Amino acid sequence: MQTAFYEADPFSGSKGEHFATIESDYRWEKGDEVWIEAKGRRVKLRITWVHVTVTDAGVSRELLGLKL
């Protein structure tokens, strides 16, 4: 499943900077922690929100996380 990682705004929780998009069948949950190495830097996120979208074309998800 296509999985996109975004930074969550610490106050409003809204979607911020896009870090990476990967293909993954892992079941991401709120509270999971992940290191992302992309764009020449390394960032640790704690997942705060998982949004799954189902369309005729398939399933995708967006993960929002706070920087740790």
Contacts in CASP RR format, 6 or more apart in sequence:
PFRMAT RR
TARGET T0000
AUTHOR 0000-0000-0000
METHOD contacts of the structure
MODEL  1
MQTAFYEADPFSGSKGEHFATIESDYRWEKGDEVWIEAKGRRVKLRITWV
HVTVTDAGVSRELLGLKL
1 23 0 8 1.000
1 24 0 8 1.000
1 25 0 8 1.000
1 59 0 8 1.000
1 60 0 8 1.000
1 61 0 8 1.000
2 21 0 8 1.000
2 22 0 8 1.000
2 23 0 8 1.000
2 59 0 8 1.000
2 60 0 8 1.000
2 61 0 8 1.000
3 21 0 8 1.000
3 22 0 8 1.000
3 23 0 8 1.000
3 24 0 8 1.000
3 26 0 8 1.000
3 28 0 8 1.000
3 60 0 8 1.000
3 61 0 8 1.000
3 62 0 8 1.000
3 63 0 8 1.000
4 18 0 8 1.000
4 20 0 8 1.000
4 21 0 8 1.000
4 60 0 8 1.000
4 61 0 8 1.000
4 62 0 8 1.000
4 63 0 8 1.000
5 18 0 8 1.000
5 19 0 8 1.000
5 20 0 8 1.000
5 21 0 8 1.000
5 22 0 8 1.000
5 34 0 8 1.000
5 36 0 8 1.000
5 45 0 8 1.000
5 63 0 8 1.000
5 65 0 8 1.000
6 15 0 8 1.000
6 16 0 8 1.000
6 17 0 8 1.000
6 18 0 8 1.000
6 19 0 8 1.000
6 62 0 8 1.000
6 63 0 8 1.000
6 64 0 8 1.000
6 65 0 8 1.000
7 15 0 8 1.000
7 16 0 8 1.000
7 17 0 8 1.000
7 19 0 8 1.000
7 43 0 8 1.000
7 45 0 8 1.000
7 64 0 8 1.000
7 65 0 8 1.000
7 66 0 8 1.000
7 67 0 8 1.000
8 14 0 8 1.000
8 15 0 8 1.000
8 16 0 8 1.000
8 48 0 8 1.000
8 49 0 8 1.000
8 64 0 8 1.000
8 65 0 8 1.000
8 66 0 8 1.000
9 15 0 8 1.000
9 16 0 8 1.000
10 66 0 8 1.000
13 48 0 8 1.000
13 49 0 8 1.000
13 64 0 8 1.000
15 62 0 8 1.000
15 64 0 8 1.000
16 64 0 8 1.000
19 36 0 8 1.000
19 38 0 8 1.000
19 39 0 8 1.000
19 43 0 8 1.000
19 45 0 8 1.000
20 36 0 8 1.000
20 38 0 8 1.000
28 47 0 8 1.000
28 50 0 8 1.000
28 61 0 8 1.000
28 63 0 8 1.000
29 47 0 8 1.000
29 50 0 8 1.000
30 47 0 8 1.000
30 48 0 8 1.000
30 49 0 8 1.000
30 50 0 8 1.000
31 46 0 8 1.000
31 47 0 8 1.000
31 48 0 8 1.000
32 46 0 8 1.000
32 47 0 8 1.000
33 44 0 8 1.000
33 45 0 8 1.000
33 46 0 8 1.000
33 47 0 8 1.000
33 68 0 8 1.000
34 44 0 8 1.000
34 45 0 8 1.000
34 47 0 8 1.000
35 42 0 8 1.000
35 43 0 8 1.000
35 44 0 8 1.000
36 42 0 8 1.000
36 43 0 8 1.000
36 44 0 8 1.000
36 45 0 8 1.000
43 67 0 8 1.000
44 67 0 8 1.000
44 68 0 8 1.000
45 63 0 8 1.000
45 65 0 8 1.000
45 66 0 8 1.000
45 67 0 8 1.000
45 68 0 8 1.000
46 65 0 8 1.000
46 66 0 8 1.000
46 68 0 8 1.000
47 63 0 8 1.000
47 64 0 8 1.000
47 65 0 8 1.000
48 64 0 8 1.000
48 65 0 8 1.000
48 66 0 8 1.000
49 62 0 8 1.000
49 63 0 8 1.000
49 64 0 8 1.000
49 65 0 8 1.000
50 61 0 8 1.000
50 62 0 8 1.000
50 63 0 8 1.000
51 61 0 8 1.000
51 62 0 8 1.000
51 63 0 8 1.000
51 64 0 8 1.000
52 59 0 8 1.000
52 60 0 8 1.000
52 61 0 8 1.000
53 59 0 8 1.000
53 60 0 8 1.000
53 61 0 8 1.000
53 62 0 8 1.000
END
